[in-house]
Amino acid sequence: MMFRAHNNIRFLPSGSASYAVRWALLEQARSSIHLVTFSFMKDETTKKLFALLKQKAQAGVKVRIIYDEIVNRTTFIIPLIKDLHQYGIETYGYNSLKDNWNINFKKGHPFKQLMLNVKLKLKQHFHEKYFIVDNKHLVIGGINWGDKYAYGGIQPKAWRDTDVYITGEVVQDVQDQFLSDFEMQKTWQILKHTKIQYAAFAHQYQTIYKDISLRRHQYPECFDPIPLLHPEQRSIPIAYMAHKPYDENELKLTNYLLEKIKAAQKRIYWGCHGIRPPRIFAEYFKDAVDRGVEIKLITNSKKSSRTLMVNGLMGWMYWECTKHYKYLLEHGIEIYEWQKPGAFHSKNLIIDDDFVSIGSFNIANGSSFHHSESNIVIQDQAFCQEVYEQFLTDLKDCKQIDPNTFNYPKVNAFDRILHERNKMIRPDLLTPSIRQDLAEGKFKDFPLYEFIDIS
């Protein structure tokens, strides 16, 4: 990860603010639209998007899309995505439901191979949300495509979410990543018919995947000279970080965020739709509180969580979150539950006075170990203050959990056996208890509690 010095950023703390920018950028697109998303909702917002993309494609704009294939089956949007192909729009669905069901009888029991693939279908997701227009304009954050996002800040039941709009040097870093992912998924569509497993394919593809110069050679039209900032625009250092647990077999954001939490001196303010941190994050939070750091976490209430995917996966999301509460609250971490009708879906992290991370990464096992994520990192006191003030505004719509009166579930999430993927965390970041459990073999591949940790 590298900080780029010359950038301009605009904070978009609601769906209405983000979509005003989104529609304007898409309308003015002249050469390319590169879009990634976790989900498209089958509603008027997505229909408007698809109509605009078709119009732009017919006008000669190159449109490329990557999306999470399985999640978009649950929104019944796949036929509309396939219709885009008639207009020359290239789309790739990540981890398709149809992929990887072949059995290799030389590699173990067929049932075990089958169950591993079922688990990967539930866990391996493309959770990123951003788009780039004409190689210069980037919108990135936690907002997907749909009415419940677009009407945030307008309708009470719409979701509270965040994006940022960026121009400048860092946009080319995101462009590099998009084209690497796009080429990887295009290649996979060809090679998957050879019956190779995705993990083996990803391993073999690494040299190509990480060769940025190759992307620049393949797509020279996608890397225009970086436009100069206007004299009145303040230059802000920004870094982009992609997190690819299955494509690169690394936990980049997990490791980086642990580093930042470990170094925190004053405050850690973080929100997301559900608080289900891996044990290592909880232990880092405890250590931070012990050295005087104030930690406030925002998440959904039992009621607002029901507006999440499939009725909050039939109430499971909130129930699972509360299994993490006891340890956190007993060690001084403050938890605030969102009280508005629509869900809290924003994922802003503030550390001390000059660090902000905004993107798709949740405080959850899914983001930490399994999901493909994208975040931007800003080191700037003025911008940090702006995001901090929004956090204080959000707190006014929350209710703090009282550790003395809360009805805790009987199960404590941090008593559970570790997931095997804890072994992928950088060794120097491991806490003593987790290092000991790993050394003693106290871990499992896909333990039952993680089976449906879809964020």
N, C-alpha and C positions, 0 to 999 in steps of 0.2 A: 504494500500500500504506500502511495506517495501523495503528499499534500501538494496541490497545485495552487500557486499564489494568486493568479489573476482570474477571479470569478466574481460574478454578481449573483446574489440569491434573494428570493422573495419568499417569505413564509406564508403558507396557504393553510390556515388552521381550521378549515371546514370544507365540506364537499362543494358548497356553493362557490367558495373562493377558488377552489381548484378547477372546477368545471368551467368557470368563466375563462380561465387561462387555457384550459384544454381545447375548448371549442374554437377560441380565437387562433391558437397555434395550428390546429388541424385545418381550419379554413384557409390559412395563408400558406400551407405547405406547397412547395414548388418542386422538390426533387425526391424526398424520401420521408417515409414514416416508419419507424421501427418501434414496435409495441410489444410489451410483455405484460402478462396479467395472470393472476391466480384464477380469477373467475369473471365471466360475463353473465350478468343476469338477463333472463329472457323478458325484457320489458322495454319501455319506450326509449330509455336512455341508450341501451345497447342497439336498438333498431336504428336510432338516429346516428350512432357511431358507424354502424355497418353501411348505412346509406351514404354517409359522407366518405367513407373509405372507398366505396365503389366509384363514387364520383371522382375522387382524386386519382384512383388507379386509371380510370378512363381518360383522364387528362394527362397521363404520363408520369404520375408520381409513383415511385416504387414503394410498395407497401409490404412489409414483412412482419409476421406475428409469431410469437411463442406463447403458449398457454398450457395450463395444467389440464391434461386430457380427461382424467377420471373425474375431477371436481366439476368440470364443465358438462359431463354427462348428467350430473345430478341437477343441473340447471336447465337441461333439455335444450341446449343451445347448439349442439354439434351440427345438426342439419343446416343451420344458418351460417355456421363457420365454413362448412363445406361449400356452401353457395358462393362464398367469396372467391373461390378458385376460378370460377367462370370469368372473373374480371382481372385475372392475372395476379391476384394477391396470394402470396406464399404464406402458408400457415403450417406450424408444426406443434402437435400436441405432445407434451412431455410425459413419459412413462404411460404410454397408452395401455388401456385395459386389455388389448389384444396381444400385447408383446410378451415375450419371454415365458411362454407356457410349455415350451418343449422340454422334455425330460432327457437327461444324459445318464444312461444306466451305468456308466463307468464312474459316476460321481456321487454315489450314495443312494440311499433308499428313495424311490420315486415319491412316496408320500411326503418325506421331509423336504424334498426339492419343491414340491407343490406348495406346501405350507410356507416355505420361505418366500415364494413368489407372492402368495396371498398377503403376507405381512408387508412386503415391499410395496405392493399396490396401495396399502393403507398408509404407509409411512413416507414413501419417497415422493415428495411433491415439489412442484415448481411454484413457489409462494411469492415470487417477485412481482412488483408493480411499478413500471415506469414506461415512458415513451420518449423518443427523440425525434424531432422534426427538423428536416433540412440540415442535419449534422451540427446544429448550433443550439437548439433549444431542448432542454431536458426538464421533464416533470417526473418526480420520483417521490415515493412515500409509501403509505399504507392503503391507498384508495384503489379499489377495483372499479369495474364498469357496471353501473346499474343505478336505478332510481334511489335506492336506500343510501347510496353514497352521494349522488348528485344533489340530493335535496337536504344534505346536512347543513344546518344553520338556517333552513327555511321551514321544513316540516318537523314537528316535535318527535315523530317516530323515526325520522331519518337518523343515520349513524353519525357519531362524532368521530372524525378522522382527520388526518393531516397529510399534506404533500408539501413539497417545495418546488419552486421554479428556478432553474439555474441556467446561466449562460457563462461561457468562459472555457478555460483550459480543461477542467475536469470532465466536461461533456465528452471529449474524445476518449477518455478512459472508459466511460460507460459504453461508448460506441464500440471500442475494441472488444469489450466483454460480450456485448450483444452479438456481434458478428462471429465471435468464437463459439458462442452457444448455438447460434443459428446454423453454422457450418457443421457443428457436431451433431445436431439433431437431423440435419439433412443427410449426413453420412450414415447415421444410425438407421434411417429409413431404408437405406439400400442394404446395409450389412446385416440387419436383423433377420433377413430371409435366409442367411447362411446358418442360422440356428446358434450363433454366438450369443452368450449371455451378456447383458448390459455391463456388468462389472468388468468382465474381461475386455469388452470393447472399449470402455472408458480408460482402462489401464493402457491399452495399446495405442489409444488416440492421444495420450498426454503430450507427446512431443509436438504434434500438430496443434493441439488445443492451446498450448502456451506460447506458440510462435506468433507474437504480435506482428512482426514484420511480414509474415505470410498474409495476415488479414489486410494489411495496408497495400500489399501487392494485388490481392484479389479484388479489393474494393477501393481503388484509388478515388473514386467519385464520392466516397463517404467521409473523406478527411480533407475538408476545405481548410484553408488558412484560418487560424483562430481570429475572430474579429476583435478589434481593440475595444476596450471598455470606454464608455463615454467619460469625459473628464469629471463629471459630477458623480459618477458611480464609484463607490468605495470598493477596493479590491479585497476579497475575503479568501483566506486559505481554506480549501475544501479537499477532502480525499474521498475516493469511492472504494468500497470494499464489497466484493462478491463472495458469497459463502456457498460452497459446492461440496457438501459432504459425500455425495455419491459420484459426482463427475470428476472431482479431483482427489477424493479420499482424504480431505483435510477439513478441519473445523476452524476456518480462519476467523470468522466473527466471534465465535465462542472464545477462542484464545485471546483475541484482541480485547473484547469487553471484560474478560476476567482481569487482564492487565490493568485496564482503566479503573475498575472497581477496587482493585488492590491498592492503587495509588491515590484514591480519593481521600481528600482531607476535610471537606466541609459538608457536602450534601450529595445525595443520589436521589433524583426524582425520576420515576419511570412509570409508564403506563402501558397497558395492552389489554386485549379483550379477556384474557384469563391468566391468572398467576399460577403457573405450574412449573416453577424453576427446578432444574436438576439440583441434586444435593450440593454440588460444588458451588453453585451460585448462592444457595442459602447459607452455606458456611462462609463464603466471602462476605455476604451481607452482615452476618453476625460479627465477623472480625472488624468490619468497617464501623459498626455501631460501637463496638468495644473501644475503638480509638477515637470516638467522638463524632463520627459522621452521622448526619441526620438522613434517614431513608424514608421516603414516602412512595408508596406504590398505589396506582389507580387501577381498578379492574371493574368488572360488571357485578351488579347485584343479582340475586336469584331471579328477579323479574326481568331486568334488561337482558340478561344472558339468554333468555328464551327467544329473543329476536335474532340470535345467531343461527348458524347453519342447522337446518332440520330441527327447529325448536330447541336450539342449544344441544343438538344430538340427544333430544328427549330428556333434557335436564342433566345429562351426564357432565357437561362442561363445568357448571357451577359446583356440582357435588364433588367433582374431582379437584377443583380449585381449593375448596375448603379443607381438603385433606392436607394441604400445605400450610394452612393458617397458623396452627398451634405453634409450631417451631418458630415461624417468623415473628409472630406477635410476642411470644415469650422472650425473644432475644432483641426486642426493641424496634423491630421494623414496623412502621405504621402502614396499615392497609385501609384504603378508602374505596367504597363501592359506589358506582355510578347510579344515580337515582332517576334520570330521565327515561322516557319510554323506549327510545331507540338505544342501540348498543354503543358502548365505548369501544372503539376499534383503533384508536390512535396509538402509535408506538414511539413516542418521543422519549429519549433518554438524556437527562441533564446531569452532568457531574461537575461539581464545584462551580466556578464562575465563568469558565471559558470553553467548556466542552459540550457539544450536542451531537447526538446521533439520531437520524430520522430514516426510517425505511420500513422494511417488512418483518424485521426480526422481533419475535415475541419472547416473553419471559417463560419459556416452555421447553420441554424435552424435544418437541418436534422441530423447532427452529434450531436448537442447540446441536442436535445430532443428525437430523434427517432432511430438513427442507432446504431447497435452494433459495437463498435470500439475497437481497440487495439493500445496502445502507450507504448513506453518505455521512461523513463526519465533518463537523465544522468546529474550528478552534478560533473563536472570536467572541469577545466579551459582550459586544452590543447585540449580536444575534442571540447569544445565550440568554441574555436578559429578556429579549422578546419572547423566546420560547418559555422561559421561566414564568413570565407574567401570564402566559396562556395556561400554564399548569396551575397557577393560583386561581385563575378563573374557573378551570375545570373542577378544582377542589370544592368550589362553592356549590356545585351540582352533585356532590358526593356525600356520603355518610361514613364517618370513620368507624371502623370495627372496634368495639370495646373488648379487649382480651378477657375481661372478667365476667362478661355476660354472654359472650358468643357461644352458641350451641355447637361445639366441635363434633365432627364425626368420630367414630371410634378408631378409624384407621388413620395413622400418621404416615403421610407419603414418604417421609424421610427415613422410615424404618424399613422401607422396601429394599430388595436386592438391586444392586446397580445394573444399569444397562452395559453391555459389553463395549459399546462405543465410547464409554469413558476412557478406554485405553487410547483413544485417538487424541485426547487432550494433551497438550504439550507437557512433558513430564515435570518441568520446573514449576508448573502452575498447580499441580495436584496438591490437595490438602493432605495432611498426615492420615486422616481416617480413610480417605478414598484410596490413597496410595497403598495402605495396608490391606483394604478389601481386595484391590486388584492383585496384590502380591499373593494373597491367600486364595485366589480364585473365586471370590464371592461376587460373581456377576453372571448374567445370562444374556443370551442373544434374544432380543425382543421379549422381555418379560411381559406377562399378561397385562399389567397396569398400563403399559404403553401401547397396547394393541390398537387403540383408536384415538391416539393423541393427534387429531387433525386440527390444525390451527387455521 
